[in-house]
């Protein structure tokens, strides 16, 4: 078993490396370097780094844990993600490059007006804040439970220190720094994943073929659910996965901020397609990891934790060799920082550009913009601290399910706004847009509750299709407040 001192030593070394990269990339940086990297990022670096951002600690721990509950069924959602990335690459990215956007929500102001623009930005701020802090909470909670509780370090202190570390290497360089730090972090995460799978296979004395046979015998490799009434029905999962990608990637300032930092549209599209192909393989490896963890638990008569998210850390840190435990910690740290640094930068960028309008204010010179941006950066960090403490109180379920639930309600209005802007030629009564965007998620939640209690749809249960339903309701509401454009 690894000592807490060794774990914290690895954490400190890792952070010093990130700090060095931040120093190298953040020198003489400007506002445009912070917000868009001055559009000089290499597409292949962005594509590779986005793997770490997309996976995060949620994938690192929640996906392996889900195998014992539904086999490889999560891969249905991954196939939907794959479809969604093509939509983002060939439908949304051309739009963003056409308008040369620093914030993608500026499109809503161009198309509809100021209230729609502010509404879209506000929903992003809400969704990304909740999603990012949920991901960070998952990783910090594991570090606290398996390492720092032994030293009686309060959870709030752990969280505050880690958030301060993230601020130190992102406050100056922004996107320009994150493109490079994400590359490093993705490398360590993938290395930890592959080596952990191999070493657990060796501990089980199984070849790859024997391992797959053992997984099939336990029905862990079952992928497609063919029961239409079930939440896990493959059509629902694939459709929901596609819309989740469109919302959580294509309409998300954090993810698109990195893409639009690439010099050309073609480079950004190459980034998106290559990234989506690699992500298929990586998610499959995470499911295989989950399968071998359950095989190992069964062979060694290890009680499976009540929370499936705790399976990987329990086995890695308490039952396997110290090498596996160390790799787990490295992978976990690598999952933590991409979840936080990009989100903190994107939220700061969106609040400065979309809410405060710093880039449009001629009275603010570069030093004034920088000072204001730093204040917002620190304020967002404090908001992160509050949200993480809130999740600490309500920690009751698999994090990945909660994350996707949040996305279903908060990205739906963005989906409806952008879809109406792109596929309709009509204008809307801009002042009513916020009401539509609040009402649509409320109706969606009501429909979900009715389906849960079999009051409206019989035995049919709503699942990942809540996001497109939410977007469709928003679109319908915008249609009701629309009128023909006057020329």
C-alpha positions as CSV (number, residue, x, y, z in Angstrom):
1,X,0.0,0.0,0.0
2,X,1.3,3.5,-0.9
3,X,2.2,5.8,1.9
4,X,0.4,9.2,2.0
5,X,3.8,10.9,1.9
6,X,4.7,9.2,-1.4
7,X,1.3,10.1,-3.0
8,X,1.6,13.8,-2.0
9,X,5.2,13.8,-3.2
10,X,4.0,12.7,-6.7
11,X,1.3,15.3,-6.6
12,X,3.8,18.0,-5.8
13,X,6.2,17.0,-8.6
14,X,3.4,16.8,-11.1
15,X,2.3,20.3,-10.1
16,X,5.8,21.8,-10.4
17,X,6.0,20.5,-14.0
18,X,2.6,22.2,-14.8
19,X,3.9,25.4,-13.2
20,X,7.0,25.3,-15.3
21,X,4.9,24.9,-18.5
22,X,2.7,27.7,-17.4
23,X,5.7,30.0,-16.9
24,X,7.1,29.2,-20.3
25,X,3.8,29.7,-22.2
26,X,2.4,32.5,-20.1
27,X,5.2,35.0,-20.4
28,X,4.2,38.2,-22.3
29,X,0.7,36.8,-22.8
30,X,-2.1,39.1,-23.9
31,X,-5.9,38.9,-23.5
32,X,-6.1,37.2,-26.9
33,X,-3.6,34.6,-25.8
34,X,-5.7,33.9,-22.7
35,X,-9.0,33.7,-24.6
36,X,-8.1,32.1,-27.9
37,X,-4.3,31.4,-27.9
38,X,-4.2,34.1,-30.6
39,X,-5.3,31.3,-32.9
40,X,-1.8,29.8,-33.1
41,X,-2.5,26.4,-31.5
42,X,-1.4,23.3,-33.5
43,X,-4.5,21.1,-34.3
44,X,-2.8,17.9,-33.3
45,X,-1.9,19.2,-29.9
46,X,-5.4,20.4,-29.3
47,X,-6.9,17.1,-30.5
48,X,-4.6,15.1,-28.2
49,X,-5.1,17.3,-25.2
50,X,-8.9,17.3,-25.6
51,X,-8.8,13.5,-24.9
52,X,-7.8,14.3,-21.3
53,X,-10.4,17.1,-21.0
54,X,-13.2,14.9,-22.3
55,X,-12.4,11.9,-20.2
56,X,-11.6,13.5,-16.8
57,X,-11.9,11.8,-13.4
58,X,-15.5,10.9,-14.2
59,X,-14.5,8.5,-17.0
60,X,-11.4,7.4,-15.0
61,X,-13.5,6.1,-12.2
62,X,-17.2,6.0,-13.1
63,X,-17.0,4.2,-16.4
64,X,-15.1,1.2,-15.0
65,X,-17.6,1.0,-12.1
66,X,-20.6,0.9,-14.5
67,X,-19.4,-2.4,-16.0
68,X,-20.7,-4.4,-13.0
69,X,-24.1,-2.7,-13.4
70,X,-24.7,-2.8,-17.1
71,X,-21.8,-4.5,-18.9
72,X,-20.3,-2.5,-21.8
73,X,-23.7,-0.7,-22.3
74,X,-22.0,2.6,-21.8
75,X,-20.4,2.1,-25.2
76,X,-23.8,2.8,-26.8
77,X,-23.5,6.4,-25.5
78,X,-19.9,6.5,-26.8
79,X,-21.1,5.6,-30.3
80,X,-23.5,8.5,-30.0
81,X,-20.6,10.8,-29.0
82,X,-18.8,9.7,-32.1
83,X,-21.7,10.8,-34.3
84,X,-22.0,14.1,-32.4
85,X,-18.4,15.0,-33.1
86,X,-19.0,14.9,-36.8
87,X,-22.0,17.3,-36.4
88,X,-19.8,19.7,-34.4
89,X,-17.0,19.5,-36.9
90,X,-19.0,20.1,-40.0
91,X,-22.0,22.2,-38.8
92,X,-20.9,24.2,-35.8
93,X,-17.1,24.9,-36.3
94,X,-17.7,26.5,-39.8
95,X,-20.2,28.9,-38.0
96,X,-17.7,29.9,-35.4
97,X,-14.9,30.5,-37.9
98,X,-17.2,32.4,-40.2
99,X,-17.9,35.0,-37.4
100,X,-14.4,34.8,-36.0
101,X,-15.7,34.4,-32.5
102,X,-13.8,34.7,-29.2
103,X,-16.9,33.6,-27.4
104,X,-19.2,31.3,-29.3
105,X,-22.3,32.9,-27.7
106,X,-21.6,36.1,-29.6
107,X,-23.4,34.3,-32.4
108,X,-26.6,34.6,-30.5
109,X,-26.3,38.3,-30.2
110,X,-25.7,38.6,-34.0
111,X,-28.6,36.4,-34.7
112,X,-31.2,37.3,-32.1
113,X,-30.1,40.1,-29.8
114,X,-28.5,41.0,-26.5
115,X,-31.0,39.1,-24.2
116,X,-30.6,35.9,-26.1
117,X,-26.9,36.3,-26.0
118,X,-26.8,36.8,-22.3
119,X,-29.2,33.9,-21.7
120,X,-27.0,31.5,-23.7
121,X,-23.9,32.6,-21.8
122,X,-25.7,32.3,-18.5
123,X,-26.7,28.7,-19.2
124,X,-23.1,27.9,-20.2
125,X,-21.8,29.4,-16.9
126,X,-24.4,27.4,-14.9
127,X,-23.8,24.1,-16.7
128,X,-20.0,24.2,-16.9
129,X,-19.7,25.4,-13.3
130,X,-21.8,22.4,-12.1
131,X,-20.2,19.9,-14.5
132,X,-16.6,21.0,-13.8
133,X,-17.0,21.1,-10.0
134,X,-18.7,17.7,-10.1
135,X,-15.7,16.2,-11.9
136,X,-13.2,17.9,-9.6
137,X,-15.2,16.8,-6.5
138,X,-14.9,13.1,-7.7
139,X,-11.1,13.2,-7.8
140,X,-10.6,15.3,-4.6
141,X,-13.0,13.0,-2.7
142,X,-10.9,10.0,-3.6
143,X,-7.7,11.8,-2.6
144,X,-9.3,12.8,0.7
145,X,-10.8,9.3,1.4
146,X,-7.8,7.2,0.6
147,X,-4.9,9.6,1.5
148,X,-5.6,12.8,3.5
149,X,-8.2,11.5,6.0
150,X,-5.3,9.5,7.5
151,X,-3.7,12.8,8.3
152,X,-6.9,14.4,9.5
153,X,-6.8,17.1,6.8
154,X,-10.2,18.7,6.4
155,X,-11.9,18.3,3.0
156,X,-12.3,22.1,2.6
157,X,-8.6,22.6,3.1
158,X,-7.8,19.9,0.5
159,X,-10.1,21.5,-2.0
160,X,-8.9,25.1,-1.4
161,X,-5.2,24.1,-1.8
162,X,-5.9,22.2,-5.1
163,X,-8.0,25.1,-6.5
164,X,-5.2,27.5,-5.6
165,X,-2.7,25.3,-7.4
166,X,-4.9,25.4,-10.5
167,X,-5.2,29.2,-10.3
168,X,-1.4,29.6,-10.1
169,X,-0.8,27.9,-13.5
170,X,-3.8,29.2,-15.4
171,X,-4.2,32.8,-14.3
172,X,-1.8,34.3,-16.8
173,X,-1.5,32.0,-19.9
174,X,-5.1,30.8,-20.3
175,X,-5.8,28.7,-23.4
176,X,-2.2,29.1,-24.6
177,X,-1.0,27.3,-21.4
178,X,-3.8,24.8,-21.3
179,X,-3.1,23.4,-24.8
180,X,0.3,22.3,-23.6
181,X,-0.6,21.2,-20.1
182,X,-3.5,19.1,-21.4
183,X,-1.1,17.3,-23.7
184,X,1.0,16.3,-20.8
185,X,-1.9,15.3,-18.7
186,X,-3.5,13.2,-21.5
187,X,-0.2,11.3,-21.9
188,X,-0.1,10.4,-18.2
189,X,-3.8,9.4,-18.1
190,X,-3.5,7.1,-21.1
191,X,-0.3,5.6,-19.8
192,X,-1.9,4.8,-16.4
193,X,-4.9,3.3,-18.2
194,X,-3.0,0.9,-20.4
195,X,-0.5,-0.2,-17.8
196,X,-3.1,-0.8,-15.2
197,X,-5.1,-3.0,-17.5
198,X,-2.0,-5.0,-18.4
199,X,-0.8,-5.4,-14.7
200,X,-4.3,-6.5,-13.5
201,X,-4.4,-9.1,-16.3
202,X,-1.0,-10.3,-15.1
203,X,-2.3,-10.5,-11.5
204,X,-5.2,-12.6,-12.8
205,X,-2.7,-14.8,-14.9
206,X,-4.8,-14.2,-18.0
207,X,-3.8,-13.5,-21.6
208,X,-5.8,-10.9,-23.5
209,X,-7.9,-13.6,-25.2
210,X,-8.5,-15.5,-21.9
211,X,-9.5,-12.2,-20.3
212,X,-12.1,-11.5,-23.0
213,X,-13.5,-15.0,-22.7
214,X,-13.8,-14.5,-18.9
215,X,-15.6,-11.2,-19.5
216,X,-18.0,-12.7,-21.9
217,X,-18.7,-15.6,-19.5
218,X,-19.7,-13.0,-16.9
219,X,-21.8,-11.1,-19.5
220,X,-19.7,-8.0,-19.0
221,X,-19.1,-7.5,-22.7
222,X,-22.9,-7.2,-23.4
223,X,-23.2,-3.9,-25.2
224,X,-26.6,-3.3,-26.8
225,X,-29.8,-3.1,-24.9
226,X,-32.8,-4.1,-27.1
227,X,-35.6,-3.3,-24.7
228,X,-37.4,-0.1,-25.9
229,X,-39.0,0.7,-22.6
230,X,-35.6,0.7,-20.8
231,X,-33.5,3.8,-20.1
232,X,-30.6,1.8,-21.6
233,X,-32.3,1.1,-25.0
234,X,-29.6,1.4,-27.6
235,X,-31.5,3.9,-29.8
236,X,-32.0,6.2,-26.7
237,X,-28.4,5.9,-25.7
238,X,-26.9,6.6,-29.1
239,X,-29.3,9.4,-29.8
240,X,-28.7,10.9,-26.4
241,X,-24.9,10.5,-26.7
242,X,-25.0,12.4,-30.0
243,X,-26.9,15.3,-28.5
244,X,-24.8,15.3,-25.4
245,X,-21.7,15.8,-27.6
246,X,-23.3,18.6,-29.5
247,X,-24.3,20.3,-26.3
248,X,-21.3,19.5,-24.0
249,X,-18.7,20.0,-26.7
250,X,-20.1,21.9,-29.7
251,X,-22.1,24.5,-27.6
252,X,-19.6,24.6,-24.7
253,X,-17.2,27.5,-24.6
254,X,-14.5,25.5,-22.8
255,X,-14.3,22.8,-25.5
256,X,-14.7,25.2,-28.4
257,X,-12.3,27.7,-26.9
258,X,-9.5,25.2,-27.6
259,X,-10.8,24.3,-31.1
260,X,-11.1,27.9,-32.2
261,X,-7.6,28.5,-31.0
262,X,-6.5,26.5,-34.1
263,X,-5.4,28.8,-37.0
264,X,-7.8,27.4,-39.7
265,X,-11.2,25.7,-39.9
266,X,-9.7,22.7,-41.7
267,X,-7.2,22.3,-38.8
268,X,-10.0,22.5,-36.2
269,X,-12.0,19.9,-38.2
270,X,-9.0,17.5,-38.4
271,X,-8.6,18.0,-34.6
272,X,-12.3,17.0,-34.0
273,X,-12.4,14.0,-36.2
274,X,-9.0,12.5,-35.1
275,X,-9.9,13.1,-31.5
276,X,-13.3,11.3,-31.9
277,X,-11.6,8.2,-33.4
278,X,-9.1,8.0,-30.5
279,X,-11.9,8.5,-28.0
280,X,-13.7,5.4,-29.2
281,X,-10.7,3.2,-28.4
282,X,-9.9,4.9,-25.1
283,X,-13.5,4.5,-23.8
284,X,-13.4,0.8,-24.8
285,X,-10.2,0.4,-22.8
286,X,-11.9,2.0,-19.8
287,X,-14.7,-0.6,-20.0
288,X,-12.2,-3.4,-20.3
289,X,-10.5,-2.0,-17.2
290,X,-13.8,-2.1,-15.4
291,X,-14.3,-5.7,-16.5
292,X,-10.9,-6.9,-15.2
293,X,-11.5,-5.0,-11.9
294,X,-14.7,-7.0,-11.3
295,X,-12.9,-10.2,-12.3
296,X,-10.2,-9.5,-9.8
297,X,-12.7,-8.6,-7.1
298,X,-14.5,-11.9,-7.6
299,X,-11.3,-14.0,-7.7
300,X,-9.9,-12.4,-4.5
301,X,-13.3,-12.4,-2.8
302,X,-13.2,-8.6,-2.4
303,X,-16.5,-6.9,-1.5
304,X,-17.6,-4.5,-4.2
305,X,-18.1,-1.0,-2.8
306,X,-21.6,0.3,-2.5
307,X,-20.7,3.3,-4.7
308,X,-19.4,1.8,-8.0
309,X,-17.1,4.8,-8.4
310,X,-15.0,3.6,-5.5
311,X,-14.1,0.2,-7.1
312,X,-11.0,1.3,-9.0
313,X,-9.4,3.2,-6.1
314,X,-10.2,0.5,-3.6
315,X,-8.5,-2.3,-5.6
316,X,-5.6,-0.2,-6.9
317,X,-4.7,1.3,-3.5
318,X,-5.4,-1.6,-1.2
319,X,-5.0,-4.9,-3.0
320,X,-2.7,-4.5,-6.0
321,X,1.1,-3.8,-6.1
322,X,2.4,-0.3,-5.2
323,X,3.2,0.2,-8.8
324,X,-0.5,0.0,-9.8
325,X,-1.4,2.2,-6.9
326,X,1.1,4.8,-8.0
327,X,-0.1,4.7,-11.6
328,X,-3.6,5.1,-10.4
329,X,-2.7,8.2,-8.5
330,X,-0.8,9.6,-11.5
331,X,-3.8,8.9,-13.7
332,X,-6.1,10.4,-11.2
333,X,-4.1,13.6,-10.9
334,X,-3.9,13.7,-14.7
335,X,-7.7,13.5,-14.8
336,X,-8.1,16.2,-12.2
337,X,-6.3,19.1,-13.7
338,X,-7.8,19.0,-17.3
339,X,-11.2,19.0,-15.7
340,X,-10.5,22.1,-13.8
341,X,-8.0,24.3,-15.7
342,X,-9.9,24.5,-18.9
343,X,-13.2,25.0,-17.2
344,X,-11.9,27.8,-15.0
345,X,-10.3,29.5,-18.0
346,X,-13.5,29.2,-20.1
347,X,-15.7,30.4,-17.4
348,X,-13.5,33.4,-16.8
349,X,-13.4,34.1,-20.5
350,X,-17.2,33.8,-20.9
351,X,-17.9,36.0,-17.9
352,X,-15.4,38.7,-19.1
353,X,-16.5,38.7,-22.7
354,X,-20.2,37.8,-22.5
355,X,-21.4,39.2,-19.2
356,X,-19.0,42.1,-18.5
357,X,-18.2,42.9,-22.2
358,X,-14.5,43.7,-21.5
359,X,-13.4,43.2,-25.1
360,X,-16.0,45.6,-26.4
361,X,-15.4,48.4,-23.9
362,X,-13.1,51.0,-25.4
363,X,-12.5,52.6,-22.0
364,X,-10.5,49.6,-20.8
365,X,-6.9,49.3,-21.9
366,X,-4.9,46.1,-21.8
367,X,-3.7,46.5,-18.1
368,X,-7.3,47.2,-16.9
369,X,-8.6,44.2,-18.8
370,X,-6.0,42.0,-17.2
371,X,-6.7,43.2,-13.7
372,X,-10.4,42.6,-14.2
373,X,-9.8,39.2,-15.7
374,X,-7.7,38.2,-12.7
375,X,-10.5,39.3,-10.3
376,X,-13.0,37.2,-12.2
377,X,-10.6,34.3,-12.2
378,X,-10.3,34.4,-8.4
379,X,-14.1,34.8,-8.0
380,X,-14.8,31.8,-10.2
381,X,-12.3,29.8,-8.1
382,X,-14.3,30.7,-5.0
383,X,-17.6,29.6,-6.7
384,X,-15.9,26.3,-7.5
385,X,-15.0,25.9,-3.8
386,X,-18.7,26.4,-2.8
387,X,-20.0,24.0,-5.4
388,X,-17.5,21.3,-4.5
389,X,-18.5,21.5,-0.9
390,X,-22.1,21.2,-1.9
391,X,-21.5,18.0,-3.8
392,X,-19.6,16.7,-0.8
393,X,-22.9,17.0,1.1
394,X,-25.1,15.2,-1.5
395,X,-22.6,12.5,-2.7
396,X,-25.1,9.6,-3.1
397,X,-24.8,8.2,-6.6
398,X,-22.6,7.4,-9.6
399,X,-21.1,10.7,-10.7
400,X,-21.3,10.1,-14.4
401,X,-25.1,9.7,-14.3
402,X,-25.5,12.9,-12.3
403,X,-23.2,14.7,-14.7
404,X,-25.3,13.6,-17.7
405,X,-28.5,14.6,-15.9
406,X,-27.2,18.1,-15.4
407,X,-26.2,18.3,-19.1
408,X,-29.7,17.3,-20.1
409,X,-31.3,20.2,-18.3
410,X,-28.7,23.0,-18.8
411,X,-27.6,22.4,-22.3
412,X,-31.1,22.0,-23.8
413,X,-31.8,25.7,-24.0
414,X,-28.4,26.3,-25.8
415,X,-29.3,23.5,-28.2
416,X,-32.6,25.1,-29.0
417,X,-31.2,28.6,-29.4
418,X,-28.4,27.6,-31.8
419,X,-30.7,25.2,-33.7
420,X,-33.3,27.9,-34.2
421,X,-30.6,30.4,-35.3
422,X,-29.1,28.0,-37.8
423,X,-32.2,26.3,-39.3
424,X,-34.8,29.1,-39.2
425,X,-34.8,32.4,-41.0
426,X,-37.2,34.0,-38.5
427,X,-36.3,36.6,-35.8
428,X,-37.6,36.4,-32.2
429,X,-38.8,38.8,-29.6
430,X,-35.5,38.9,-27.8
431,X,-36.9,40.0,-24.5
432,X,-38.9,36.8,-24.2
433,X,-36.0,34.4,-24.9
434,X,-34.9,34.0,-21.2
435,X,-38.5,32.9,-20.2
436,X,-38.5,30.3,-23.0
437,X,-35.1,29.0,-21.9
438,X,-36.2,28.6,-18.3
439,X,-39.6,27.1,-19.0
440,X,-38.3,24.4,-21.4
441,X,-36.0,22.6,-18.8
442,X,-38.9,22.9,-16.2
443,X,-41.3,21.1,-18.6
444,X,-38.6,18.5,-19.4
445,X,-38.1,17.8,-15.7
446,X,-41.9,17.4,-15.3
447,X,-42.0,14.9,-18.1
448,X,-39.1,13.0,-16.5
449,X,-40.9,12.8,-13.2
450,X,-44.1,11.5,-14.9
451,X,-42.1,8.8,-16.8
452,X,-40.4,7.8,-13.5
453,X,-43.8,7.1,-11.9
454,X,-45.4,5.5,-15.0
455,X,-48.1,8.2,-15.0
456,X,-47.8,9.3,-18.6
457,X,-45.9,6.9,-20.8
458,X,-46.8,3.5,-19.3
459,X,-43.6,1.5,-18.7
460,X,-41.6,3.7,-21.0
461,X,-38.8,5.5,-19.1
462,X,-37.1,8.7,-20.4
463,X,-33.3,8.6,-20.3
464,X,-30.6,10.3,-22.3
465,X,-33.2,11.5,-24.8
466,X,-34.1,14.3,-22.2
467,X,-31.5,16.6,-23.8
468,X,-33.0,16.6,-27.3
469,X,-36.5,16.8,-25.8
470,X,-35.4,19.9,-23.9
471,X,-33.8,21.4,-27.0
472,X,-37.0,20.7,-29.0
473,X,-39.2,22.4,-26.4
474,X,-36.9,25.4,-26.5
475,X,-37.0,25.5,-30.3
476,X,-40.9,25.3,-30.1
477,X,-41.0,28.1,-27.6
478,X,-38.8,30.3,-29.7
479,X,-41.0,29.6,-32.7
480,X,-44.0,30.8,-30.7
481,X,-42.3,34.2,-30.0
482,X,-40.8,34.5,-33.5
483,X,-41.8,36.6,-36.5
484,X,-40.6,36.9,-40.1
485,X,-37.4,38.8,-40.4
486,X,-37.8,42.3,-41.9
487,X,-35.2,43.3,-44.5
